[in-house]
Amino acid sequence: MDTTWSPSSWRDRPAAQQPEWADPGALDATVKSLATLPPLVFAGEARRLTADLAKVAAGEAFLLQAGDCAESFDAFSADAIRDKLKVILQMSVVLMYSSGVPVVKVGRIAGQFAKPRSSPTETVDGVSLPSFRGHMVNDIDFTDAARVADPERLLTAYHQSASTLNLVRAFTKGGFGDLSRVHAWNQEFVASSLEGQRYEEVASGIERALRFMAACGIDTEATPQLHTVDVSTSHEALILGYEEALTRRDSLTGDWYDCSAHMLWIGERTRQLDGAHVHFLSGVGNPVGCKVGPTVTPDEVVALCEALNPDRIPGRLTLISRMGADKVESALPPLLRAVRDSGHPVAWACDPMHGNTFTAPSGRKTRHFDDVLAEIAGFFAAHREAGTWPGGVHIELTGDDVTECLGGAEEILDEHLGTRYETMCDPRLNARQSLDLAFRVAELLQQR
């Protein structure tokens, strides 16, 4: 770690995608207030995730990172969190059962409230206002008052993250994650679909395996791995004042950890080597991710590895490629070879969502399920060519029965998008599409 680093030293560098707060004095007061609040996660939990991701980097496990595009203050409920967890648990079970590979589960949850934007302003009917940057910053309503960057929202984000994290821990450690409940994870609107029926076959196979283990004299009740599950939290470390306020020194090691989430990542728009985001995450002990798109060069990727993981700690750094289905097989292999040859122990994951976004004829932003699958297939093909491990997927999804992404087994068409288009920002896969994706990824893993 850079000895000149401190939680506030990012302020000496250019910081992209930061809001123009209406009242800087109120922002300073809010950040100071956040700094007095308890941490949301603990350093030991972050170290455990680093160890799990080290297995991903070594080709011994697979990363499933999934959740909302942007969490909402308005749509917060125990049912919504439970249904999102159901989908993540279903996907992980399909991946593990079908491929035999352990799955590291990380949610885009309990902190994913801010979004980078391609433009600082948005224009509707000739009226220009500041862009919506997520509920941590402002509101989606297109009014002057709603689009004001309000630092009080940072406190609301903290408290909702704490409530969400409490529910996640209760669900995953209190019996909801028990493998004997695999059938209960299948939501009603999914169960009647082709994907849901295929999942029921997997669930029945797991039940038979548990009965077989019991018949062999194995005490399944005394095996905690069958009854609880680890689901870590993650979000894009975008609003640096918030991240700074929640960064604490670990009492055991003396190292700094960003205690807003177990894992933080840097987006494609904020990965400048001399920028504030790379500098900030270079100094915390959490596992970190970095999105890389089709414009990044092999030299830049290796330089990012050096900046974010100079000590080459396995599991410390996950590179998340977001190339687009038409570019992944040409753009990704040179990066894989460069990182491989540099000796950096990187975990690679595929974000097949952001490079495949377009505007449908109806005017809504969407993605096509076929493009999402095509990018994942290209990601696997690129790793096969480079002789490296396709370590995971990074998916925007919801447990709700939305119509935001086109295609899927029960095909969503352009005229269906307006039926249940509920996203705060980018289109998400619904539960059926997410489960279908898990089966397709499992098939690719089996081929490995």
N, C-alpha and C positions, 0 to 999 in steps of 0.2 A: 504493500500500500504506500502511496505517495505520502511522505512525512509532512508535506505542506497541506494535506487535505484536511478539511473540517466540514461539518454538515452545511456550513454557510459559504464555503469557498467557491461554490458554483456561481455565486453572485458576481465574481470577477470575470466571468466569461459570457459570451453572447448566448442568450437563452431564447430559443425559438418557441413559437406557439404559446406564449404566455398571455393571459388576458390583460386588457387595459382596465385595471380595477378603478372603479369610480372614486373610491376614497382610500388612498394609500395609507392614511393613518388608521383607518378601520381595519385594513388588511394586516398591518403590523400588530395591532391589538389581538386580532383573531389568531394569528400565527403564534403569538406568545401564549394565548389561552390553550391552543392545541398542544403546545409543548408541555403543559402541566397535566395533561390527561394520561391515563394508563395506556401502555402499548396495546395494540390490537393483536399482535402475535409475539412470540418469544424467539430469542436467538437460537435456542436449542431446536425449535421446530424448523427454522430455516436451515440449520446445519443438517438435520435429518433429510430434508428435501434435497439438499446438495448431494448427500450420499446416494439417494435414490436416482438422481439425475446422472450421477457418475456411472451407474449401471446402464443408463440409456446411452451415454457417450461411448461405453465399451461394447455396445451391441448386445447387451444382456437384458434389456427391458425396452418398453415402448411408452412414449409420453402421449397422454390424451389431455390436451389443454382446451377447455371448452366453456362456453357461457355466453352471456349477453354481449351484444355490440356495445351498448351503454346501459348501465343500470338506471332505474328511474326512481325518483322520490315518490311519484304518484302511484306506481304499480307495485309497491312494496307490500308483501304479505307472506305469511308462513306457507300458504298453499303454493304460491309461485316459486318459492325457494325449494320446497319439497319436490315439485314437478320438474324443476331444472335438475335437481340431484338425481331423480329417477332416470332421466335420460342419460346423464353421465355414468351412472352405475350400470344401466343397461348396456351402453356402448362398451364399457370396460369389460363386462362379463362376456360379451360376444367376442371381443378381441382376445381375451385370455383363453376362453374355452375353445375357440376355433383355431387359434394359432399356437397356443402353449407358451406364449410370451407374457411375462409379468407386465402389468400396466401401471404407470405412475399417473395418478389422477390430480390434475390442477385445474381449478375453476377460474374462469374470468368472473369473479364474484367478490363481494364485500370490499368494494373500492373502485370498480370500473365505472366511474362517474364523469370522466372528462374525455373529450375527443379532440384530436387535431383537426383542423379544417384547411381546405385548399385556398380559401379566401377569407380575409378578416371580416368581410361584409357579405350580406345576402340582399338581393334586390327582388322585390315582388311588386308588380304593377307600378314600376317606376319609383318605388320607395325603397331606400337602402337603410339597413339596420345592421348592427354587429351580428356576426354569425352565432348560431347556437353552438355552444362548446361543451354541452353536457350539463347535467343538473348540479354538478359541483360548482359551476360558474354562473350560469344564467338559465332562463327558461325557454322552452321551445315556442311559446306563443309569439306571434309576430307583432309585437308592440314595443314602443320605446321602453316602457317600464320593465317588461319581461326580459329584454335583452341587455339590461344593465348587469355588469359583472359584480356580483354581490359577495363579499368575503364571508358573510354569515353562512353561506351555503357550504363552506368548508367544514364548519362545525356540524351542520346537518349530515354531510357525507360521512363524517367520522362516526356519529351516533348510529346512523343506519348501517354502516359497515360493522359496528360492534354488535348490533342486534342480529344482522345476517350471520356473522361468524358464530355467535352463540347458537343459532338454530342449526347451522351446518354441523357444529360439533355435537349438538344433541342428537341430530338425526344419524350421524355416522358412527357415534359411539354408544348410542342408547338403544340399539336393536334394529333400527331401520335398515342398516347396511348388512344385516345378517343374511348369509347366503341361502338360508332356509326361506327367505322372503322374496326370492327372485321372481316368482309369479306376481307378487303384489306390486312390483315396479312397473308392470305393464299397464299403462293408462288405457282407459276405456276406448278412447277414440283411436288409439294405436292398435289395441288388441284385435280389432276386427279387420285390420289391414293385412296385406301380404307380409309386410315386415314384422308385424306383431305376431302373426302365426308362426313365422320362422323363429322369432325370439322364443315363443312358447316351447318349441322343440328343444332349444338350447336349455331353457329353464328346467324342462323335464329331464334332460340328460344330467344336469347338475344334481337334481334331486336323487336320481338313481345312483350317481357317484357317491353322494353323502350316505345313502342307505347301504351301499356296498362297503364303504369305510367302516360304518358302524357294525356291519355283519362280520367284518374282519377283526373286530375287537378294538378298533381305534376309537378313543373317547373324543368324539367330535365336539362335545360340549366344553371340553377343556382346551380346545384349540382356538385361541383368540382371533387368529387370522380369518376364521370362518364366520365370525360374529360381528366384527367391527371393520371399519375401512378408513384409510387415510385419504382425505381430500384437502389438498392445500389451496391457498388463495393466491390470486395474482391480479395485477392490473398494470396498465401502462403508467409509468412514473412521469406524468406529463406536467402537472402543476407543482413546480419544484418547492414553492413555499410550504405546501402541505406535506410533502415528503420530508423536507428538512425538519419540520416541527415534530414529526413522528420518528425521527432517527435518534436512537439511544445507544449509549455505550454498554456493552454486555458486561455484567458484573463478574462473570467467570473468566472471560478471555481478554477483556479490555478492548475488544474490537467494536467498531460501530456497526449497527444493524438498522435498516429501515423497517421499523416495526408496524408499518401500515399494511404489509402483506408478506407472505412467505417468499414470493418471487415477484420481481419487478421487471418490466421490459421497456426498451427504448423503441420508438416507432421509426418508420422509414423517413419521416419528415424531421426527426430530431437527432439523427445519428451522426451529426457532424463531429469529426475527431477533436476539433478544438472547441466544441460547444459545451454548454452547461450540463446537458443531460448525460453525455458520456462521462464527463468529469465527476458528476455527482455519483453515478452508479459505480464508478471505478473504486470508490472509497468505502462502500458498504459491504458487509460480509454475506448478504443474501445471495442466493443463486439469481442470476440476471439473464435476461434475454435481449436480443437485438434483432429487429426486422431488417431484412436485406431484400431489395427489389432488383429489377433487371438492369438498372443503371449502375449498380455498384461494380467496382473492378476487383480482381483478385488481390491486388496490393492493398486496396482499402479494407477488404475483409480481414486480411492478415493483420493490418494495423489496428482494426477494431479488437481483434483477439488480444493483441499485445496491450492495448489500453485497458481493456476490461478484465483480462485474466493474465497479467504478466507472470504470475507464479505458476501458471498452467495447472491449476487445481481441477481435477476431474469433477464434472458436475456443476462447476461454477458458471459456465457460459453455455447458453443455448442460442444458436443462430436459427432464426425463423425466416425461411425463404418465402417470398410472396411475389412470384414472377408473372403469373398469368398462364393459362393453359397453353397458349401459343408460343410462349417464350421459355418455359421451364427447361425443356430438354436441351436447348442451346445455351441458355444463360447460366444454368446451375453447375454443370460439370466443371468448368474452369475454376469456380469458387471452391468446389469440393476438393479438387486436386491441390489447389494452393494451400488450403487449410490442412489437408492431410500431409502434404510435404513439409509444412511448417512445424508439425509435431504437436499442434495445439489439441488438447483432448475435448473437442467440441461435441455437444449433442445437437443434431440437426433436426428441425421440425418443419413441417410444411403448412403454411397458411394459404389454403386454396380459395379463400374468400375475396380478399381485397384486390387481387389482380384480375378478377373476373367480374367486376361490377360494371353495369351499363344501365342506361335509361330505356325502359320498355316503351313501345308505341303509346301506351296509356299515360306516359309521363312519370311513372314511378321508377325509382331506383331499384334495381333487382340484380339477381345472379341466377344463372341457369345451373341446375343440379349436374347436368352432363359436363359442364365446364369445370365445376368443382372436382368431380371425379377424374376428369382428364388431367388436371394439374397434379392430383395425388399420384395418378399412374405415371406421369412424367417425372415426378419427384423420385419415385421408386426406380424408374428406368435410369435416371441420372446417377443415383447411388450405385446401381448395379454396374454401370459403366466405370465408375471411379473406384469400385471395390470398397465402398464405405457403407455405413449402416443408416438406413432411413429411419431416424429415431422417433418420429412422432408426427402428430397433426395438431393444428391450432384452429379451432372451429368456432364460428359465431352461431349459436343455436339458442332455442328456447324450448321449454316443456309445453308451451301453449300450442293450440291448433291454429297457427297463423298461416296466412297465404302471402309470403314475402319473397320466396325464391321460386323460380319457375322449375317445372319438371318434377322428377321423382316418379316412383312406381305408380302412384295415383296422381297423374300428371296435373300440375297446376299450370294453367294457361294465363296469358296476359289479361284476359277478361276476368280472371279470378282474383287478381292481385288486390283489388279494392275491397274484397269481401272481409278479410281480417288482416289488414296491413297495419300493424301496431307498433313497429319498431321506433325507438327514439332517434335513430340515425341510419344505420346500414341494415339491409335485409338479412334475416336470420333463417337458418334451416328450422323447420318444425320437427317435432319428435319423430314422426314417421321417416322423414328424409334423413334425420340424424342416425336412426337405427339402420336404415338401408346403407348409409355411408359406412357404418361400423362393419357390416358384413362384407362390403367391397374391400375395405382396408384389410380385414382379416384374411381374405383370399389372397391379397398381395403379399401379406406376411407369410402365408403358407407356401407361396411360391419361392420365398427366400430360403 
